[in-house]
Amino acid sequence: MSNNLNGNISRSTSDSFDQFSRGFFYGDGLFESIRVFDGIVPFIHLHWERLEKGMRLLGFNIPSDWSGDFFRNEILKITSGNARVKISVWRSPGGLYHPTDQTPNFLITANPLDSNCFKWLDDGLNIGQCTSVKLPIDTLSGLKVLGGTRYVMAAIEAHAKGFDDVMLSNTDGHVCETSSNNIFWIKKGVLYVPLPKDGHVLGIFQNHFTAILQAEGIEMVAKSTTFAALQEADEVFLTNSIHGIRWVRLLEGTVLKCEKTIMFFNLTVSHLNRILLQKTDV
């Protein structure tokens, strides 16, 4: 293979780059963003469950030794403290759009964090509405695929407009997520979440939070919504595996409260602390 990299000509690529080729050229893979707390990976089996489901949907031949325990051990080879970890998996080289080898490769990266717990965001978030891109609804909706251009463009738009993040809508006009968070809202004491069919990524912390609500007997209603409807909510909060729960203070200028959100934050932190003390997984 002949290559021109920024004007530098070569006639071959390294074996290591060849291994990455399908992930680089086609975005043919998936990823997981995982938080490690003092060397404990409490949500690893939830991450593995989603990753395995995605690989099966994409037709990967999953190695028999891959599992939640396998990836925990691989993660702890590169970090034993507090870290933001990313697992990327992609198909082995071979073929063009049609692959000839369904075997996945993996790469794990870790960036250190300065805290061993979720932190409450006193000032809240300033969130806007994404107008540059829409999210499609198809069989890949809900997966964390390597090709994240729409989310990149949403994050660029948020930065350009001075927001902490923006909410993305699907092609039906329903709000489903931000560039890196799931969305919840509260109106007249009722907790809501978008419907799974709206196409948002099925978040790991969202999954965990839902299980806590069920255990506590707290009702949550799934329904489609619009950005305008969210501006009429009493409270809005975002969740992901790295930050837990963060409340939205401003939604395109609309001022929101956080009375119930802080209760949910404390509830999730209490559950997490018990898990970390037991040094077990969810």
C-alpha positions as protocol buffer text, in pm:
chain_id: "A"
residue {
  index: 1
  type: MET
  ca { x: 0 y: 0 z: 0 }
}
residue {
  index: 2
  type: SER
  ca { x: 132 y: 344 z: -97 }
}
residue {
  index: 3
  type: ASN
  ca { x: 71 y: 630 z: 150 }
}
residue {
  index: 4
  type: ASN
  ca { x: 93 y: 1007 z: 162 }
}
residue {
  index: 5
  type: LEU
  ca { x: 82 y: 1130 z: 522 }
}
residue {
  index: 6
  type: ASN
  ca { x: 94 y: 1511 z: 536 }
}
residue {
  index: 7
  type: GLY
  ca { x: 316 y: 1512 z: 229 }
}
residue {
  index: 8
  type: ASN
  ca { x: 545 y: 1231 z: 349 }
}
residue {
  index: 9
  type: ILE
  ca { x: 540 y: 943 z: 98 }
}
residue {
  index: 10
  type: SER
  ca { x: 587 y: 579 z: 198 }
}
residue {
  index: 11
  type: ARG
  ca { x: 522 y: 248 z: 24 }
}
residue {
  index: 12
  type: SER
  ca { x: 402 y: 48 z: 321 }
}
residue {
  index: 13
  type: THR
  ca { x: 240 y: 80 z: 659 }
}
residue {
  index: 14
  type: SER
  ca { x: 347 y: -70 z: 987 }
}
residue {
  index: 15
  type: ASP
  ca { x: 186 y: -387 z: 1113 }
}
residue {
  index: 16
  type: SER
  ca { x: 44 y: -193 z: 1409 }
}
residue {
  index: 17
  type: PHE
  ca { x: -130 y: 55 z: 1180 }
}
residue {
  index: 18
  type: ASP
  ca { x: -269 y: -229 z: 970 }
}
residue {
  index: 19
  type: GLN
  ca { x: -430 y: -366 z: 1285 }
}
residue {
  index: 20
  type: PHE
  ca { x: -609 y: -32 z: 1332 }
}
residue {
  index: 21
  type: SER
  ca { x: -706 y: 11 z: 968 }
}
residue {
  index: 22
  type: ARG
  ca { x: -1074 y: -86 z: 976 }
}
residue {
  index: 23
  type: GLY
  ca { x: -1137 y: 123 z: 1285 }
}
residue {
  index: 24
  type: PHE
  ca { x: -959 y: 419 z: 1121 }
}
residue {
  index: 25
  type: PHE
  ca { x: -1090 y: 395 z: 766 }
}
residue {
  index: 26
  type: TYR
  ca { x: -1444 y: 272 z: 830 }
}
residue {
  index: 27
  type: GLY
  ca { x: -1521 y: 347 z: 1197 }
}
residue {
  index: 28
  type: ASP
  ca { x: -1599 y: -25 z: 1210 }
}
residue {
  index: 29
  type: GLY
  ca { x: -1620 y: -75 z: 1582 }
}
residue {
  index: 30
  type: LEU
  ca { x: -1747 y: 28 z: 1923 }
}
residue {
  index: 31
  type: PHE
  ca { x: -1620 y: 187 z: 2242 }
}
residue {
  index: 32
  type: GLU
  ca { x: -1698 y: 211 z: 2613 }
}
residue {
  index: 33
  type: SER
  ca { x: -1613 y: 497 z: 2850 }
}
residue {
  index: 34
  type: ILE
  ca { x: -1556 y: 358 z: 3199 }
}
residue {
  index: 35
  type: ARG
  ca { x: -1477 y: 511 z: 3537 }
}
residue {
  index: 36
  type: VAL
  ca { x: -1231 y: 346 z: 3775 }
}
residue {
  index: 37
  type: PHE
  ca { x: -1247 y: 432 z: 4146 }
}
residue {
  index: 38
  type: ASP
  ca { x: -931 y: 351 z: 4345 }
}
residue {
  index: 39
  type: GLY
  ca { x: -867 y: 48 z: 4126 }
}
residue {
  index: 40
  type: ILE
  ca { x: -1229 y: -73 z: 4142 }
}
residue {
  index: 41
  type: VAL
  ca { x: -1436 y: -93 z: 3822 }
}
residue {
  index: 42
  type: PRO
  ca { x: -1789 y: -114 z: 3966 }
}
residue {
  index: 43
  type: PHE
  ca { x: -1986 y: -105 z: 3639 }
}
residue {
  index: 44
  type: ILE
  ca { x: -1763 y: -332 z: 3430 }
}
residue {
  index: 45
  type: HIS
  ca { x: -2024 y: -605 z: 3382 }
}
residue {
  index: 46
  type: LEU
  ca { x: -2282 y: -351 z: 3263 }
}
residue {
  index: 47
  type: HIS
  ca { x: -2025 y: -215 z: 3017 }
}
residue {
  index: 48
  type: TRP
  ca { x: -1941 y: -566 z: 2899 }
}
residue {
  index: 49
  type: GLU
  ca { x: -2309 y: -649 z: 2855 }
}
residue {
  index: 50
  type: ARG
  ca { x: -2356 y: -349 z: 2624 }
}
residue {
  index: 51
  type: LEU
  ca { x: -2029 y: -406 z: 2441 }
}
residue {
  index: 52
  type: GLU
  ca { x: -2101 y: -774 z: 2383 }
}
residue {
  index: 53
  type: LYS
  ca { x: -2451 y: -694 z: 2256 }
}
residue {
  index: 54
  type: GLY
  ca { x: -2306 y: -440 z: 2014 }
}
residue {
  index: 55
  type: MET
  ca { x: -2037 y: -675 z: 1885 }
}
residue {
  index: 56
  type: ARG
  ca { x: -2296 y: -946 z: 1822 }
}
residue {
  index: 57
  type: LEU
  ca { x: -2513 y: -698 z: 1634 }
}
residue {
  index: 58
  type: LEU
  ca { x: -2214 y: -599 z: 1419 }
}
residue {
  index: 59
  type: GLY
  ca { x: -2132 y: -963 z: 1348 }
}
residue {
  index: 60
  type: PHE
  ca { x: -1800 y: -987 z: 1534 }
}
residue {
  index: 61
  type: ASN
  ca { x: -1661 y: -1328 z: 1626 }
}
residue {
  index: 62
  type: ILE
  ca { x: -1615 y: -1258 z: 1996 }
}
residue {
  index: 63
  type: PRO
  ca { x: -1317 y: -1439 z: 2154 }
}
residue {
  index: 64
  type: SER
  ca { x: -1430 y: -1698 z: 2408 }
}
residue {
  index: 65
  type: ASP
  ca { x: -1212 y: -1551 z: 2685 }
}
residue {
  index: 66
  type: TRP
  ca { x: -1355 y: -1200 z: 2656 }
}
residue {
  index: 67
  type: SER
  ca { x: -1583 y: -1109 z: 2946 }
}
residue {
  index: 68
  type: GLY
  ca { x: -1636 y: -842 z: 3207 }
}
residue {
  index: 69
  type: ASP
  ca { x: -1371 y: -1003 z: 3427 }
}
residue {
  index: 70
  type: PHE
  ca { x: -1131 y: -1022 z: 3132 }
}
residue {
  index: 71
  type: PHE
  ca { x: -1158 y: -651 z: 3059 }
}
residue {
  index: 72
  type: ARG
  ca { x: -1137 y: -557 z: 3428 }
}
residue {
  index: 73
  type: ASN
  ca { x: -805 y: -739 z: 3447 }
}
residue {
  index: 74
  type: GLU
  ca { x: -683 y: -571 z: 3128 }
}
residue {
  index: 75
  type: ILE
  ca { x: -784 y: -229 z: 3262 }
}
residue {
  index: 76
  type: LEU
  ca { x: -602 y: -284 z: 3590 }
}
residue {
  index: 77
  type: LYS
  ca { x: -281 y: -360 z: 3397 }
}
residue {
  index: 78
  type: ILE
  ca { x: -259 y: 10 z: 3307 }
}
residue {
  index: 79
  type: THR
  ca { x: -428 y: 185 z: 3601 }
}
residue {
  index: 80
  type: SER
  ca { x: -479 y: 106 z: 3969 }
}
residue {
  index: 81
  type: GLY
  ca { x: -610 y: 443 z: 4084 }
}
residue {
  index: 82
  type: ASN
  ca { x: -882 y: 682 z: 3970 }
}
residue {
  index: 83
  type: ALA
  ca { x: -916 y: 703 z: 3596 }
}
residue {
  index: 84
  type: ARG
  ca { x: -1132 y: 759 z: 3293 }
}
residue {
  index: 85
  type: VAL
  ca { x: -1086 y: 451 z: 3077 }
}
residue {
  index: 86
  type: LYS
  ca { x: -1183 y: 394 z: 2716 }
}
residue {
  index: 87
  type: ILE
  ca { x: -1213 y: 48 z: 2560 }
}
residue {
  index: 88
  type: SER
  ca { x: -1222 y: 55 z: 2180 }
}
residue {
  index: 89
  type: VAL
  ca { x: -1291 y: -257 z: 1975 }
}
residue {
  index: 90
  type: TRP
  ca { x: -1278 y: -286 z: 1598 }
}
residue {
  index: 91
  type: ARG
  ca { x: -1275 y: -555 z: 1329 }
}
residue {
  index: 92
  type: SER
  ca { x: -949 y: -706 z: 1209 }
}
residue {
  index: 93
  type: PRO
  ca { x: -806 y: -586 z: 875 }
}
residue {
  index: 94
  type: GLY
  ca { x: -927 y: -733 z: 549 }
}
residue {
  index: 95
  type: GLY
  ca { x: -1168 y: -632 z: 276 }
}
residue {
  index: 96
  type: LEU
  ca { x: -1317 y: -297 z: 190 }
}
residue {
  index: 97
  type: TYR
  ca { x: -1670 y: -221 z: 312 }
}
residue {
  index: 98
  type: HIS
  ca { x: -1727 y: -595 z: 322 }
}
residue {
  index: 99
  type: PRO
  ca { x: -1494 y: -736 z: 589 }
}
residue {
  index: 100
  type: THR
  ca { x: -1309 y: -1066 z: 547 }
}
residue {
  index: 101
  type: ASP
  ca { x: -1212 y: -1117 z: 912 }
}
residue {
  index: 102
  type: GLN
  ca { x: -1473 y: -1080 z: 1189 }
}
residue {
  index: 103
  type: THR
  ca { x: -1221 y: -1106 z: 1474 }
}
residue {
  index: 104
  type: PRO
  ca { x: -1216 y: -798 z: 1698 }
}
residue {
  index: 105
  type: ASN
  ca { x: -912 y: -618 z: 1835 }
}
residue {
  index: 106
  type: PHE
  ca { x: -916 y: -401 z: 2146 }
}
residue {
  index: 107
  type: LEU
  ca { x: -732 y: -98 z: 2276 }
}
residue {
  index: 108
  type: ILE
  ca { x: -760 y: 31 z: 2632 }
}
residue {
  index: 109
  type: THR
  ca { x: -651 y: 383 z: 2727 }
}
residue {
  index: 110
  type: ALA
  ca { x: -660 y: 543 z: 3073 }
}
residue {
  index: 111
  type: ASN
  ca { x: -648 y: 907 z: 3179 }
}
residue {
  index: 112
  type: PRO
  ca { x: -602 y: 981 z: 3550 }
}
residue {
  index: 113
  type: LEU
  ca { x: -874 y: 1157 z: 3751 }
}
residue {
  index: 114
  type: ASP
  ca { x: -814 y: 1353 z: 4073 }
}
residue {
  index: 115
  type: SER
  ca { x: -1116 y: 1218 z: 4261 }
}
residue {
  index: 116
  type: ASN
  ca { x: -1239 y: 881 z: 4384 }
}
residue {
  index: 117
  type: CYS
  ca { x: -1606 y: 984 z: 4389 }
}
residue {
  index: 118
  type: PHE
  ca { x: -1874 y: 1166 z: 4194 }
}
residue {
  index: 119
  type: LYS
  ca { x: -1885 y: 1539 z: 4269 }
}
residue {
  index: 120
  type: TRP
  ca { x: -2196 y: 1755 z: 4298 }
}
residue {
  index: 121
  type: LEU
  ca { x: -2184 y: 2046 z: 4055 }
}
residue {
  index: 122
  type: ASP
  ca { x: -2280 y: 2347 z: 4264 }
}
residue {
  index: 123
  type: ASP
  ca { x: -2321 y: 2588 z: 3973 }
}
residue {
  index: 124
  type: GLY
  ca { x: -2509 y: 2347 z: 3747 }
}
residue {
  index: 125
  type: LEU
  ca { x: -2478 y: 2326 z: 3370 }
}
residue {
  index: 126
  type: ASN
  ca { x: -2568 y: 2572 z: 3098 }
}
residue {
  index: 127
  type: ILE
  ca { x: -2724 y: 2365 z: 2818 }
}
residue {
  index: 128
  type: GLY
  ca { x: -2842 y: 2467 z: 2472 }
}
residue {
  index: 129
  type: GLN
  ca { x: -3021 y: 2310 z: 2177 }
}
residue {
  index: 130
  type: CYS
  ca { x: -2822 y: 2149 z: 1898 }
}
residue {
  index: 131
  type: THR
  ca { x: -2925 y: 2279 z: 1556 }
}
residue {
  index: 132
  type: SER
  ca { x: -2638 y: 2153 z: 1341 }
}
residue {
  index: 133
  type: VAL
  ca { x: -2709 y: 1778 z: 1341 }
}
residue {
  index: 134
  type: LYS
  ca { x: -2991 y: 1528 z: 1396 }
}
residue {
  index: 135
  type: LEU
  ca { x: -2956 y: 1169 z: 1518 }
}
residue {
  index: 136
  type: PRO
  ca { x: -3087 y: 888 z: 1296 }
}
residue {
  index: 137
  type: ILE
  ca { x: -3306 y: 610 z: 1430 }
}
residue {
  index: 138
  type: ASP
  ca { x: -3202 y: 264 z: 1310 }
}
residue {
  index: 139
  type: THR
  ca { x: -3064 y: -70 z: 1431 }
}
residue {
  index: 140
  type: LEU
  ca { x: -2739 y: 95 z: 1541 }
}
residue {
  index: 141
  type: SER
  ca { x: -2913 y: 351 z: 1762 }
}
residue {
  index: 142
  type: GLY
  ca { x: -2820 y: 294 z: 2124 }
}
residue {
  index: 143
  type: LEU
  ca { x: -2469 y: 168 z: 2042 }
}
residue {
  index: 144
  type: LYS
  ca { x: -2148 y: 361 z: 2108 }
}
residue {
  index: 145
  type: VAL
  ca { x: -1999 y: 329 z: 1760 }
}
residue {
  index: 146
  type: LEU
  ca { x: -1651 y: 457 z: 1672 }
}
residue {
  index: 147
  type: GLY
  ca { x: -1787 y: 701 z: 1414 }
}
residue {
  index: 148
  type: GLY
  ca { x: -1889 y: 988 z: 1643 }
}
residue {
  index: 149
  type: THR
  ca { x: -1889 y: 1278 z: 1396 }
}
residue {
  index: 150
  type: ARG
  ca { x: -2240 y: 1396 z: 1489 }
}
residue {
  index: 151
  type: TYR
  ca { x: -2142 y: 1414 z: 1857 }
}
residue {
  index: 152
  type: VAL
  ca { x: -1820 y: 1595 z: 1768 }
}
residue {
  index: 153
  type: MET
  ca { x: -2016 y: 1854 z: 1571 }
}
residue {
  index: 154
  type: ALA
  ca { x: -2261 y: 1893 z: 1860 }
}
residue {
  index: 155
  type: ALA
  ca { x: -1974 y: 1951 z: 2104 }
}
residue {
  index: 156
  type: ILE
  ca { x: -1820 y: 2207 z: 1865 }
}
residue {
  index: 157
  type: GLU
  ca { x: -2155 y: 2387 z: 1842 }
}
residue {
  index: 158
  type: ALA
  ca { x: -2188 y: 2391 z: 2221 }
}
residue {
  index: 159
  type: HIS
  ca { x: -1844 y: 2544 z: 2261 }
}
residue {
  index: 160
  type: ALA
  ca { x: -1907 y: 2804 z: 1990 }
}
residue {
  index: 161
  type: LYS
  ca { x: -2231 y: 2914 z: 2158 }
}
residue {
  index: 162
  type: GLY
  ca { x: -2085 y: 2922 z: 2510 }
}
residue {
  index: 163
  type: PHE
  ca { x: -2282 y: 2621 z: 2641 }
}
residue {
  index: 164
  type: ASP
  ca { x: -2146 y: 2337 z: 2851 }
}
residue {
  index: 165
  type: ASP
  ca { x: -2325 y: 2094 z: 2616 }
}
residue {
  index: 166
  type: VAL
  ca { x: -2618 y: 2081 z: 2377 }
}
residue {
  index: 167
  type: MET
  ca { x: -2921 y: 1853 z: 2348 }
}
residue {
  index: 168
  type: LEU
  ca { x: -2953 y: 1656 z: 2027 }
}
residue {
  index: 169
  type: SER
  ca { x: -3285 y: 1566 z: 1868 }
}
residue {
  index: 170
  type: ASN
  ca { x: -3357 y: 1271 z: 1642 }
}
residue {
  index: 171
  type: THR
  ca { x: -3498 y: 1298 z: 1290 }
}
residue {
  index: 172
  type: ASP
  ca { x: -3850 y: 1291 z: 1439 }
}
residue {
  index: 173
  type: GLY
  ca { x: -3776 y: 1607 z: 1639 }
}
residue {
  index: 174
  type: HIS
  ca { x: -3763 y: 1434 z: 1978 }
}
residue {
  index: 175
  type: VAL
  ca { x: -3481 y: 1524 z: 2218 }
}
residue {
  index: 176
  type: CYS
  ca { x: -3284 y: 1213 z: 2306 }
}
residue {
  index: 177
  type: GLU
  ca { x: -2942 y: 1301 z: 2458 }
}
residue {
  index: 178
  type: THR
  ca { x: -2656 y: 1549 z: 2471 }
}
residue {
  index: 179
  type: SER
  ca { x: -2317 y: 1497 z: 2310 }
}
residue {
  index: 180
  type: SER
  ca { x: -2209 y: 1275 z: 2601 }
}
residue {
  index: 181
  type: ASN
  ca { x: -2498 y: 1236 z: 2845 }
}
residue {
  index: 182
  type: ASN
  ca { x: -2839 y: 1081 z: 2894 }
}
residue {
  index: 183
  type: ILE
  ca { x: -3124 y: 1314 z: 2986 }
}
residue {
  index: 184
  type: PHE
  ca { x: -3380 y: 1302 z: 3268 }
}
residue {
  index: 185
  type: TRP
  ca { x: -3638 y: 1561 z: 3365 }
}
residue {
  index: 186
  type: ILE
  ca { x: -3886 y: 1625 z: 3645 }
}
residue {
  index: 187
  type: LYS
  ca { x: -4221 y: 1794 z: 3609 }
}
residue {
  index: 188
  type: LYS
  ca { x: -4483 y: 1823 z: 3882 }
}
residue {
  index: 189
  type: GLY
  ca { x: -4297 y: 1564 z: 4090 }
}
residue {
  index: 190
  type: VAL
  ca { x: -4282 y: 1300 z: 3815 }
}
residue {
  index: 191
  type: LEU
  ca { x: -3946 y: 1174 z: 3684 }
}
residue {
  index: 192
  type: TYR
  ca { x: -3919 y: 1123 z: 3307 }
}
residue {
  index: 193
  type: VAL
  ca { x: -3669 y: 975 z: 3062 }
}
residue {
  index: 194
  type: PRO
  ca { x: -3679 y: 957 z: 2679 }
}
residue {
  index: 195
  type: LEU
  ca { x: -3817 y: 641 z: 2520 }
}
residue {
  index: 196
  type: PRO
  ca { x: -3550 y: 391 z: 2406 }
}
residue {
  index: 197
  type: LYS
  ca { x: -3694 y: 406 z: 2053 }
}
residue {
  index: 198
  type: ASP
  ca { x: -3598 y: 774 z: 2034 }
}
residue {
  index: 199
  type: GLY
  ca { x: -3246 y: 656 z: 1949 }
}
residue {
  index: 200
  type: HIS
  ca { x: -3026 y: 772 z: 2237 }
}
residue {
  index: 201
  type: VAL
  ca { x: -2727 y: 571 z: 2355 }
}
residue {
  index: 202
  type: LEU
  ca { x: -2846 y: 330 z: 2623 }
}
residue {
  index: 203
  type: GLY
  ca { x: -2625 y: 464 z: 2901 }
}
residue {
  index: 204
  type: ILE
  ca { x: -2458 y: 249 z: 3165 }
}
residue {
  index: 205
  type: PHE
  ca { x: -2521 y: 497 z: 3446 }
}
residue {
  index: 206
  type: GLN
  ca { x: -2876 y: 543 z: 3320 }
}
residue {
  index: 207
  type: ASN
  ca { x: -2915 y: 164 z: 3350 }
}
residue {
  index: 208
  type: HIS
  ca { x: -2768 y: 165 z: 3700 }
}
residue {
  index: 209
  type: PHE
  ca { x: -2978 y: 464 z: 3812 }
}
residue {
  index: 210
  type: THR
  ca { x: -3294 y: 296 z: 3680 }
}
residue {
  index: 211
  type: ALA
  ca { x: -3216 y: -15 z: 3887 }
}
residue {
  index: 212
  type: ILE
  ca { x: -3171 y: 201 z: 4198 }
}
residue {
  index: 213
  type: LEU
  ca { x: -3507 y: 370 z: 4137 }
}
residue {
  index: 214
  type: GLN
  ca { x: -3677 y: 31 z: 4104 }
}
residue {
  index: 215
  type: ALA
  ca { x: -3515 y: -91 z: 4426 }
}
residue {
  index: 216
  type: GLU
  ca { x: -3629 y: 223 z: 4607 }
}
residue {
  index: 217
  type: GLY
  ca { x: -3983 y: 200 z: 4465 }
}
residue {
  index: 218
  type: ILE
  ca { x: -3950 y: 532 z: 4278 }
}
residue {
  index: 219
  type: GLU
  ca { x: -4156 y: 553 z: 3960 }
}
residue {
  index: 220
  type: MET
  ca { x: -4005 y: 675 z: 3634 }
}
residue {
  index: 221
  type: VAL
  ca { x: -4200 y: 738 z: 3314 }
}
residue {
  index: 222
  type: ALA
  ca { x: -4049 y: 693 z: 2966 }
}
residue {
  index: 223
  type: LYS
  ca { x: -4188 y: 932 z: 2706 }
}
residue {
  index: 224
  type: SER
  ca { x: -4079 y: 1130 z: 2402 }
}
residue {
  index: 225
  type: THR
  ca { x: -4024 y: 1502 z: 2447 }
}
residue {
  index: 226
  type: THR
  ca { x: -3914 y: 1816 z: 2266 }
}
residue {
  index: 227
  type: PHE
  ca { x: -3670 y: 2087 z: 2362 }
}
residue {
  index: 228
  type: ALA
  ca { x: -3955 y: 2333 z: 2411 }
}
residue {
  index: 229
  type: ALA
  ca { x: -4129 y: 2090 z: 2646 }
}
residue {
  index: 230
  type: LEU
  ca { x: -3809 y: 2045 z: 2848 }
}
residue {
  index: 231
  type: GLN
  ca { x: -3794 y: 2422 z: 2900 }
}
residue {
  index: 232
  type: GLU
  ca { x: -4124 y: 2387 z: 3086 }
}
residue {
  index: 233
  type: ALA
  ca { x: -3986 y: 2120 z: 3321 }
}
residue {
  index: 234
  type: ASP
  ca { x: -3910 y: 2194 z: 3686 }
}
residue {
  index: 235
  type: GLU
  ca { x: -3573 y: 2016 z: 3682 }
}
residue {
  index: 236
  type: VAL
  ca { x: -3346 y: 1860 z: 3419 }
}
residue {
  index: 237
  type: PHE
  ca { x: -3036 y: 1655 z: 3487 }
}
residue {
  index: 238
  type: LEU
  ca { x: -2778 y: 1464 z: 3285 }
}
residue {
  index: 239
  type: THR
  ca { x: -2606 y: 1133 z: 3359 }
}
residue {
  index: 240
  type: ASN
  ca { x: -2302 y: 942 z: 3239 }
}
residue {
  index: 241
  type: SER
  ca { x: -2056 y: 690 z: 3376 }
}
residue {
  index: 242
  type: ILE
  ca { x: -1779 y: 943 z: 3436 }
}
residue {
  index: 243
  type: HIS
  ca { x: -1967 y: 1216 z: 3625 }
}
residue {
  index: 244
  type: GLY
  ca { x: -2279 y: 1043 z: 3758 }
}
residue {
  index: 245
  type: ILE
  ca { x: -2561 y: 1299 z: 3791 }
}
residue {
  index: 246
  type: ARG
  ca { x: -2519 y: 1666 z: 3700 }
}
residue {
  index: 247
  type: TRP
  ca { x: -2804 y: 1917 z: 3717 }
}
residue {
  index: 248
  type: VAL
  ca { x: -2896 y: 2169 z: 3450 }
}
residue {
  index: 249
  type: ARG
  ca { x: -2926 y: 2523 z: 3582 }
}
residue {
  index: 250
  type: LEU
  ca { x: -2989 y: 2698 z: 3249 }
}
residue {
  index: 251
  type: LEU
  ca { x: -3164 y: 2556 z: 2944 }
}
residue {
  index: 252
  type: GLU
  ca { x: -3131 y: 2817 z: 2667 }
}
residue {
  index: 253
  type: GLY
  ca { x: -3185 y: 3083 z: 2932 }
}
residue {
  index: 254
  type: THR
  ca { x: -3464 y: 2906 z: 3123 }
}
residue {
  index: 255
  type: VAL
  ca { x: -3366 y: 2879 z: 3491 }
}
residue {
  index: 256
  type: LEU
  ca { x: -3429 y: 2537 z: 3648 }
}
residue {
  index: 257
  type: LYS
  ca { x: -3426 y: 2399 z: 4002 }
}
residue {
  index: 258
  type: CYS
  ca { x: -3234 y: 2107 z: 4154 }
}
residue {
  index: 259
  type: GLU
  ca { x: -3428 y: 2010 z: 4468 }
}
residue {
  index: 260
  type: LYS
  ca { x: -3510 y: 1652 z: 4366 }
}
residue {
  index: 261
  type: THR
  ca { x: -3199 y: 1616 z: 4151 }
}
residue {
  index: 262
  type: ILE
  ca { x: -2968 y: 1658 z: 4451 }
}
residue {
  index: 263
  type: MET
  ca { x: -3172 y: 1391 z: 4632 }
}
residue {
  index: 264
  type: PHE
  ca { x: -3116 y: 1154 z: 4339 }
}
residue {
  index: 265
  type: PHE
  ca { x: -2746 y: 1245 z: 4334 }
}
residue {
  index: 266
  type: ASN
  ca { x: -2707 y: 1161 z: 4703 }
}
residue {
  index: 267
  type: LEU
  ca { x: -2901 y: 838 z: 4654 }
}
residue {
  index: 268
  type: THR
  ca { x: -2671 y: 720 z: 4374 }
}
residue {
  index: 269
  type: VAL
  ca { x: -2357 y: 821 z: 4566 }
}
residue {
  index: 270
  type: SER
  ca { x: -2479 y: 625 z: 4869 }
}
residue {
  index: 271
  type: HIS
  ca { x: -2533 y: 315 z: 4653 }
}
residue {
  index: 272
  type: LEU
  ca { x: -2194 y: 357 z: 4487 }
}
residue {
  index: 273
  type: ASN
  ca { x: -2015 y: 395 z: 4820 }
}
residue {
  index: 274
  type: ARG
  ca { x: -2163 y: 66 z: 4940 }
}
residue {
  index: 275
  type: ILE
  ca { x: -2046 y: -105 z: 4623 }
}
residue {
  index: 276
  type: LEU
  ca { x: -1694 y: 41 z: 4657 }
}
residue {
  index: 277
  type: LEU
  ca { x: -1670 y: -59 z: 5024 }
}
residue {
  index: 278
  type: GLN
  ca { x: -1762 y: -416 z: 4929 }
}
residue {
  index: 279
  type: LYS
  ca { x: -1518 y: -399 z: 4635 }
}
residue {
  index: 280
  type: THR
  ca { x: -1774 y: -564 z: 4412 }
}
residue {
  index: 281
  type: ASP
  ca { x: -1936 y: -499 z: 4077 }
}
residue {
  index: 282
  type: VAL
  ca { x: -2292 y: -392 z: 3999 }
}
